[in-house]
Amino acid sequence: MSELPKEYPFIHVYPQRKANQPVIIKANTEGLCVLLNAIVNALAYQETNGIAEVFCGDAECYQVLIQHTSTHEQLAPLPYQKEHEPK
């Protein structure tokens, strides 16, 4: 098994596909540290997003945005909400 390079933050975020399923985050130590820093920044500077720039397993760079919200409307739409909408 090959080790992930320690100098790069690797994170995979697997979203819910249905209600009541867990969100799974797989990451190396560096990835978790970058994610934690983004969460702290979102709490400290609520008017902006916390941003974690990370890599997935195929070395694609992407951003994880942490958004502080205070209303139900800001949380909408849910990723699995379409399956419960009338057709």
C-alpha positions as CSV (number, residue, x, y, z in Angstrom):
1,M,0.0,0.0,0.0
2,S,1.5,3.4,-1.0
3,E,1.6,6.1,1.6
4,L,0.1,9.5,0.9
5,P,2.7,12.3,0.6
6,K,2.7,14.1,4.0
7,E,3.2,17.5,2.5
8,Y,-0.1,17.6,0.7
9,P,-3.6,17.7,2.3
10,F,-5.7,14.9,0.9
11,I,-9.5,14.8,1.6
12,H,-12.4,12.9,0.1
13,V,-15.9,14.1,1.1
14,Y,-18.6,11.7,0.3
15,P,-22.1,13.4,0.6
16,Q,-25.4,11.9,1.7
17,R,-27.2,10.2,-1.2
18,K,-30.4,9.6,0.9
19,A,-31.9,10.9,4.1
20,N,-30.3,9.5,7.3
21,Q,-27.1,8.4,5.6
22,P,-23.8,9.6,7.1
23,V,-21.5,12.0,5.4
24,I,-18.0,10.4,5.2
25,I,-14.8,12.4,5.2
26,K,-11.6,10.5,4.5
27,A,-8.4,12.5,4.9
28,N,-4.7,12.3,5.9
29,T,-3.5,14.3,8.9
30,E,-2.6,17.3,6.8
31,G,-6.0,17.3,5.2
32,L,-7.8,17.2,8.5
33,C,-5.6,20.1,9.8
34,V,-6.5,22.2,6.7
35,L,-10.2,21.4,7.2
36,L,-10.1,22.2,10.9
37,N,-8.4,25.5,10.1
38,A,-11.2,26.3,7.6
39,I,-13.9,25.5,10.3
40,V,-12.1,27.8,12.8
41,N,-11.9,30.6,10.2
42,A,-15.7,30.2,9.4
43,L,-16.4,30.6,13.1
44,A,-14.1,33.5,13.7
45,Y,-15.0,35.4,10.5
46,Q,-18.7,34.6,10.0
47,E,-19.1,37.1,7.1
48,T,-16.8,35.0,4.9
49,N,-16.4,31.3,4.1
50,G,-13.8,29.1,5.6
51,I,-11.8,27.7,2.7
52,A,-9.7,24.5,2.7
53,E,-7.7,23.9,-0.5
54,V,-7.1,20.2,-0.7
55,F,-6.4,17.3,-3.1
56,C,-8.4,14.2,-3.9
57,G,-6.8,10.9,-4.6
58,D,-6.1,11.6,-8.3
59,A,-4.3,14.8,-7.3
60,E,-7.1,17.2,-8.4
61,C,-7.0,20.3,-6.4
62,Y,-10.3,21.6,-5.1
63,Q,-11.8,23.8,-2.4
64,V,-13.9,22.8,0.6
65,L,-16.1,25.8,1.6
66,I,-17.2,26.0,5.2
67,Q,-20.2,28.3,5.4
68,H,-21.5,29.5,8.8
69,T,-25.4,29.7,8.7
70,S,-28.0,30.8,11.1
71,T,-31.3,30.1,9.4
72,H,-33.0,27.0,7.9
73,E,-33.3,28.9,4.5
74,Q,-29.5,29.2,4.4
75,L,-29.2,25.4,4.8
76,A,-31.5,24.7,1.8
77,P,-31.6,22.9,-0.5
78,L,-30.7,19.5,0.9
79,P,-28.7,17.3,-1.5
80,Y,-31.3,14.5,-1.3
81,Q,-34.4,16.8,-1.3
82,K,-35.3,16.2,-4.9
83,E,-36.3,12.6,-4.3
84,H,-39.0,13.8,-1.9
85,E,-40.5,16.5,-4.2
86,P,-43.8,15.8,-5.9
87,K,-43.4,14.8,-9.6
